[in-house]
């Protein structure tokens, strides 16, 4: 992952203070960020889903590739430095080696999710209740090929949980 830092060395460095919001979920965002040092928390719908701390971690890739607003809130956990391509799509088009890095990062995430799906199917695939449906729902979401995705459920805006 650190090789991407060298490949993106032409990008400006941005610094963020602990607790600083880098981007808010739903806000326009098309930047590609490459973590140099520090930790960045990833939150979706107010739920913490990850902390990125590995130098070379790529952020903003989903928003950039899908040409959609930020899919998550990014917040500096502690002081951090990132390389930033403000126009991520243009940067990726002109740097195919970095585009390949982004594709590899996305493929790795998909592989991890696929492994989790297999675990869920093994554990709950024969369950007659709600847990038995979970593998079908996850499988459908993972293999959805259109570029428009509407997260949520039929229960929204008033979920019963």
N, C-alpha and C positions, 0 to 999 in steps of 0.2 A: 504493500500500500504506500510506503514512503516514496516509491519511484514516481508516483503521480505528483508529489510535491516538486520534484525536479522538473517534470514535464510542464508544470504550471508556473514555473518560476517567473514568467513574464507578467503575471497578474499582480495587482496591488494587494497589499496586506491590510486587512481590517482587524481592529482590536475591539474586543467587547469586555465590559466589566462584569463581575459576578452579578447574576440576577437580571442582566440586561436582555430584553427581548430582541432577538435578531430579526425575526419575522413572526407575525401573528397569523394563525390559521385563518384562511379565507381571504387574506390580503393579497393583492396582486404581487406576484413574485416570479421571476424568471431567471434568477441568478443561480450560478453554480458556485458552491463553496467547498473548499478543500481545507480540512482541519490541519493546522500546523502543530498547535499545542493547546492544551486545555481540555475542558469537557463541555459539551453542549447537550442539554436535555431536549428530548423530542416528546411533545405532548400532542395528543389527538383528542379532541372533544373534552379537554380538561384532564385526560388520563395520561400519566407518564408511561410512554411505551419503550423508551430507550434512552441511554446516555452514550453519546459518541465521544470516545476518548482516544481512539487510535489515530496517530498521525497519518494523514492521507485519507481519512474517512471523507466521503463525498456526501454533501447535503444539497438539497434543492433540485436534485435530479428528477424526482417524480413530477414536481411542478413544472420544471422546464420541458421535459420530454412530453408531458401530456398537455402543455400549453394551458394550464389551469392555475387558479390562485393557489396559494400555499396549502398543502394538504395537512400540515401540522404546524404547531407553534414551535419555534426553536428558541431556546433560552440558554444563555451562558450560565453554566453551573459555577464556574470559577473564571478567572481571567483567561481569555483564550484569544488566539490569533488564527485567522483564516485567510486563505487566498480567495479572492472574489472576482468572478467574471459576471459583471452586472447583466449583460446580455448573454445568458448561458447558452441559448440555442445557437446564436451566431458563433460563439466561442467553440462549441462542440463541432459545428459544421467545418470550421477552419482548423480544427485540431483532431483529426481522426484517431490519433493515439489516445487522447483523453476520452473521446467518445467511446472507444473500446473499453477503457477503464470503467466508465459509467455503466456500460452494458454488462460488464463482469460483476459490478457491485449489485446491479438489479437482479442478475441471474443468480447470484449467491443468495440474495434475500428470498427469491422464489424457491430455490432449492431447500433453504431452511424451512420455509412454510410448507413445502411439499412433504418434507420429513415429519413435520408436526402433524400434518393431515393424516399421514399413514399411522402415526401413533394414536391419534384420536379414533380412526377407523378400527384399529385393532382393539382398542379399549371399549368403545361404545357402539360399534357398528351393528351389533345385534340387539341393542337396547331398544325396547318398544316405546320409551318415553322421549322427552325433549332431547336428551343427550344422543339418542340414536339418529335424530335428524341433523345433528351438528356436522357430521361428516359429509352429508349430502349438501348442506348449505356451503360449507367451506370449499368443497370440490367445485360447486357451481361458480362461486366467486373467483376461484383461482383460474378457471378456464374460460372466463368471460372475455371475449375478444374485442368488443366495441370500445371506442375511446370515451364514451359517456358512461359514467358510473354514478349512480345515486345511492350513497350510503344511507343506512337507516333501516327502518322496518315499517310495516303497515300500521304499527301501533303509534308511530310518531304523529303528531307532536306530543301526545300524552301517554308515554310509556307507563306501564304499571309497576315499574321497579324503581 
